[in-house]
């Protein structure tokens, strides 16, 4: 892989918290900073299209994610997305020809000490380079087929259905 296209939609990975009441905003995409600090050996561009909690992502937003990916010239695409509706967005992205698309996010903001963001991004970057064309989810150290995974909110992790 020489080039990675990154489409960002917001979600916990980019959240910035302000007070004890958990007031937050979706900040600027963190993935470019993460990859820059890791010194990756490939080119990448970051296309920020949304700054939303995934619970607020609409069908129109999902259509925008799809059309943005379809318009990209590069094969390898990573999507940062909130975890609550990541599976729903992955379903909309199915069938885009000539692309390996991996969705990832974080259960804790990237700015937090001990966040899973860097680990999930690393797993997603490895996955997008090695998988066949299609759509996948990389979370919790695993790569999932979106048709056979769900977020277990009580356990705060992804698991097979």
N, C-alpha and C positions, 0 to 999 in steps of 0.2 A: 504494500500500500504506500503510495507516494503522497496521496492527498486525502484528507478526511473533511467532509462537510458536516458541520454541527448546526442543528436547528434547535433553538432554545424556546421553551414555552413557559418557563417559570417553575413553580413548584417549590417544595421545601428546600431543595438544593440551593436556591437563590434567595431564600427568605432572610430578612433582617428583623430581629426582634428589638423592641424599644423599651418595654417595661414588664413588670411582674404580672400584668394582666394578659400577657402574650399578644399584645398588639404588634402587628408586623406589617411589613411591606415586602413585595417581591422586588429585590434589588437587581442590579446589573448581573448578567450571566457570569457565573464563577468559573465555568469550565475552561475558558481561555487562559485564565490565571493558573488554574490547576495544571493544565498541560504545559504551560510555559515554565512553571517551577519544576516540573518533572523532566524537562529537557528532551521532549519526544523527538524522534528522528524522522518526522514526516511533516509536511505542510498541512495546515488546517485553516479553515475559515469558520467564523461563528456568525450565524444568521439569527439574530433575536427577533422572533415574530410575535411572541406573547409574553406577558408578565402576569400570569394568573395562577392562583391555587387551582389544582386540577379539578376540584369540585365545582369550579365556575367555568370550566372549558365547555363550550357549546358545540353543537354539530357544525355550525359555521366555522368555528375555530379549527375543528378537526379537518374540515375541507381545506382550510388555508394551509394547515400543516402538510396535507397530502399534495396540494398543488405546488407548494414551495419545494418539496422533495422532488416531485416529477420534473420541475424546471431546472434542477441542478445537473451539471454535466458529469459530475463524478459519481462513481459506483458506490463508494463507502459513505454511509450516512449514520451519524449518531444523533439521537434526539434526547435532550434532557426534558424531563416531564415530571409532574407531580405523581406520586405513587397511587393516590386513591382512584384515579381513572386512567391510568397508564394502559391497562388491558383494553379498555374501550377504544382508545386512540390507536393502539396497535392493530385492532381489527379493521379500522378504516384504512390503514396503510397497506393491508394485504393486497397482493396482486400488482404492485408497481413493478414493472419489468426492469431487469438490468440493475437492480439495486440490492445491496445488503443494508438493512436498516435495523439498528439496535437502539431500543429505548432504555434509558436508565434514569436514575434520580437518586434521592437520598431520603432516609427516614429522619435525619437531623440536618440542619443547615450546614453548608460547606464551611461557613465561618465559625462554627462551633468546634471546640477542641473535642477530639474523639468522634467526629462525624464519620459516617460511612461513605461520604461523597467521593473521596479520593479512591477508595477501594472499588466502589461501584464503577467509577469512570474508567479505572484501569482494567477492570474485568470487561467492560463494554468495548474498550479499544482493542483488547486482545480478541474478543469475539468477532468484531466487525471485520477484522483482517482474515479470519480463518473460516468463516461460515459461507455456505452457499447463498445465492440470492434468496431473499425472503425477509420476513420481519421477526424479530426476536426481542426478548426482554432480558436484561442483565441486572440482577439484583441479588443481594445476599450471597455473593460468591457463586452463583449459578447462572446458567443461560437457559432461558425457558422459551418454549413455544407458547405464544400468547393464548392459544386455544386451550392450554392445559395448566394454567396458573391463575392464582388469585392472590390478592393481598388479604392476609389475615390481620385485621385491625387489632384484635385482642392481643395477639402475639407480636405484632408490629414486625411482620416479615412476610415474604412471599412463599407460597407453598403450592404443591401440585393439587389439582382438583380431580 
